[in-house]
Amino acid sequence: MHSSTTTKAKRIGVILPPTPGEWDGKSTAAPIVWKEDGKYYMLYQGWKDGQGPRLLGLAESEDGLNWTKYGENPVMKTSKGGWDERGFECGSLLKLDDKYWLYYSGFGVDGKIRIGLAFSEDLKSWVKYEGNPILDVDPLSSWESHGVAFPSVVKGTKEYRMIYCGYGPNSMQLGFATSMDGKLWSKYSHNPVFRQRGWYADSLCEHWDAGIEVHQLLSIGDFFIMFYEGLGNYPHRYNIGAAYSPDCRTWARCPDNPIFPLTEYVVKQDMSTVHPWLLLEDMILYYVEVIGASALAPHRICAAHINPDLINPLAQRYLSFPLWEDRKISAIGETTSAIPCTGFRNKAIYLISACEGNVHVQIDPAGLNQWNTIYEDKVVANKIWRYKTYEGFDRIRLIFLPMKNTVASAWLTLEN
């Protein structure tokens, strides 16, 4: 089990509890928080009893810590007979041309979860996109055959990017999708891009993130930063972690995961922390406490101050990027993601392939997308190939040209 005592957060406390007797009388959860014109806003999900139905509410604040719930909550309700008839899960929010775009999950009568989109001009009245759901389950992909949920979306200069959670038999992992208009989405062909470590129900599993759900995706400098929750082995407790990627396709976990301390030292040991959302401007992490190990336990929204190093990949002491995991590679060859590595002295690339081939290690010295091959070598089948360098440069990548179609894995480690 994880035994780190690294301090990455300082708890503030509960900032949006349930309101007894109201629509959110059992739980408040999954906050989406942003600051606009000097005022703070929050969309969140709440439910009255059991596990649902989960509806969406709105709250406002002058300081980000003291919140007032909108008097006419909930602001979005389920659609009778629709794909989201049994409730919602919050996802992420964009503001485009004075209109709010809410990406969210819906529970269907068939028991599956799908991803949809809704629009609003005032945060209080929402219109669901007529083309919902915008991302459906793939019955042929076992890792997401039961549901897709928790869409975390960012808009770039060329495309929209989404990290989402997929559910399948013994699987809670993350996938990647892209869109040119934010409505029509294409899933990445090599999903899942962020994998669980073991399975939480396995009594021999020791990892804290043996089941994974994403909750926020941020674009900061040369990296995407992701906040996610992981489900560990008995007593099946959730915790929160961070991960880093240059392109949303290859992710490195923060070496100090999970983030501590987010609960009071006097709380029950089976309490979980879930649903992370960072307000970057104030460096406040909003999250949810689950008061007990049961899925039926009450939830309440909390806040904590976090260490700024948590969102700076280059401030970490060590990073490990799984470039390929059992990737099918044709004889044409393939190139890995380009990984920024400024500030890391030790850089090592590893590769193992089912058949022999040739590798080219390339670097981008100044981050200008000018790639130079600094090393070439042959790979022996089923034997780990390794290359280390201490040279300074901005980015590194690997090109592998197998002799025939093969399955290969590759990873990069960076260390100060």
Secondary structure, 3 states (H helix, E strand, C coil): CCCCCCCCEEEEEEEECCCCCCCCCCEEEEEEEEEECCEEEEEEEEECCCCCCEEEEEEEECCCCCEEECCCCCCECCCCCCCCCCEEEEEEEEEECCEEEEEEEEECCCCCEEEEEEEECCCCCCEECCCCCCECCCCCCHHHCCEEEEEEEEECCCCEEEEEEEEECCEEEEEEEEECCCCCEEECCCCCCECCCCCCCCCCCCCCCCCEEEEEEEEECCEEEEEEEEECCCCCCEEEEEEEECCCCCCEECCCCCCCCCCCCCCCCCCEEEEEEEECCCCEEEEEEECCCCCCCCEEEEEEEECHHHHCHHHCCEEEEEEEEEEEECCCCEECCCEECCCCCEEEEEEEECCCEEEEEEEECCCCCCCEEEEEEEECCCCCEEEEECCCCCEEEEEEEECCCEEEEEEEEEEC
